[in-house]
Amino acid sequence: MKKPVILRLRDTHHMMARLFAAGLRPGQVAARMGYSLSRVSVLQGAPQFQDLVAAYREEVDGRYREAVTDLLSEYTEITVRNGVMAARLTHDTLEEAEPGDIALKDLTAISAHTADRYGFGKQRTNVNVNVGIADALDRCVERSGIRRQREPKLVEAAPAPVPLPRSRFERRI
């Protein structure tokens, strides 16, 4: 099937390409533009239109990245300000408090939270132990109470006769 060719890009093509670049589906684009779904699908298959959508998508992605970066920097700034205010208020409250004003569990929570932030929190240590099959079998035998002989016992046996090679001319019976 031959791909459709757009001879001249019109404003409607640009509007439609922006809608696709923004993430709308063909049915949504058709409804907004007042075109049939088949017309939108034909335009969507044209190479020139696909290039136009890609160009607008880069623009949309760039704006999105800028918006997210601005939002994250504002969030970080607000979060840091809130943390500093909370630390000041906590400090002021603790300085003005008389012994017994603040419950011990609250003081312990403040202390643990602060210690955790500076690397002095409760520590949990994970230890990985790799055990070979021989060690595991040895432990099983020890638990079972069976006594093992540590030295191998030598058994004497008569040597087995070694058959002589046959000649290829020798007759088999």
N, C-alpha and C positions, 0 to 999 in steps of 0.2 A: 504494500500500500504506500502510495506517495505521500510524503509529509506535506502538510499545508504550508504555504509561503505567505507571509505578510509583506505586501508591497510597500506600505507606508505605515509607520507606527503613529497612531492617533492618540489623542488625550484619553479616550476610553480604554485603549490598550494599557496606557500608563496607570490609570486608576485601577484597572483589573489586576495588573501586575503587582501593585502595592498591596492589594487585598490578599493575593496569594502569598506575597512575601511576609505579610503579617500573620499568616498561619490559617487563613480561612480555607474551607473546603470548597470544591466546585459548586455544590448545591447552594452554599451560602453566598458565594460570589455571584452566581446566576440570579439569585433573589435580589441582591443589592443593586446589581447592574441592570436588571430588567431584561436579561438575555435568557434564552433557553439553555438548558443544561447541555444539549448537544453542541450549541454554538460555543459555549465556554470550553467544552472538551476539545473541540477542533482547534480553538485558539491556544489552548494549553499544550497541544501537541506540536505547535509550530516552533522550530528552532529559534527564530528571532524572539519570540515571546518568552521562551525558556531563558534565554540570555538576559532579557529585560527583568524577569522575576529574580534571577540570580543577582543582578546588580542591585535591585531594591532590597533583596534579602541581606546583602552585606551592609547596606545603610541601616536597616532595621537592627541587625546584630550589633553594629557599632553604637547606635543609640541605646540599645538595651544594656550593653556593657558599661557605657557611661552612667546610665541611670542606676545600675546595680552598684557600681563603684561609689557613686555619690551617696547612695543609701547606706552602704556598709560603713563608710567613713563617718557619716552622721550618727549611725547607731553606735559605733565604737566611741565616738566623742561623748555621747549621752551616757553610755554605760560607764565610762571612766569617771565622768563628773558625778554620777550617782554613787559610785563606789567611794569616791573621795568624801562626798557629803555624808554618806553612811558612816564612814570611818571617823569623821569629825564628830558627828552626833554621838556615836558610841563612846568616843574618847571623853566628850563633855559629860555624858551621862555617868560614866564610870568615875570621873574626877569629882563630880558633885555628890555622888552616892555616899551614904553612910554605911558602915558595916551592917549587913543584914537587910539592906534595902533591895538588893538584887539576889534572886535565888541562886543557890550554888549551881544548879543544873544549867542556868543561863550563862553564868560565868565560865563554867566548864565548856559549854558549846562555843563561846566566843574564843576562848583560849585554843580549843582544838581546831577551830576553823582557821584562825590566824597561823597556828603552827603548821597546819597542812599546806597553806599557801607558800610557806617559806622552806618547805622540805623537811619539817620536823613532825609530820603527821604519823599516825599509826602505820606501821610497816607490815606488809604481808610478803612473805618469801615463798616463792614456788621453787621446788627442787625436782628436777627430772632425774630419775634413776633408770639407767639402762641395765638390764639383767640378761645375761646369756642363758640359754637353755640348760647348760651344764650346771650352772649355779642354782637354777630353779630346781632341777632334779635332785641335787645334793641336799637342798633344804627340805624337799619333800621326804627324802629317805630319812633324814635326821628326825623329822617330826613323826615318822611312822614307827620309829624305835627299832628298825631293822639294822642289825650290825653288818657292816660291809667289811670285806677283806681289802685292806689297802694295798697289799702286795699281790701281784698276780701269781697264781699257782701254775707252775710248769708241769705239764703232763708229757711223759715220755711215750713215744709211739715208734713203731717200726717204720722205716722208710717205705713208701709205696713203690712197687716196681714200675719202672719207666719202660713203656713199650718201645721196641726198636723200630725204626722207620722201615717200611716195606719197600722192597724193590718193585719197580713197575712191572717187572717181568714175573714176579712171584704170583702164583695162582692163589686166588681167594677161594676159600672153601665155605 
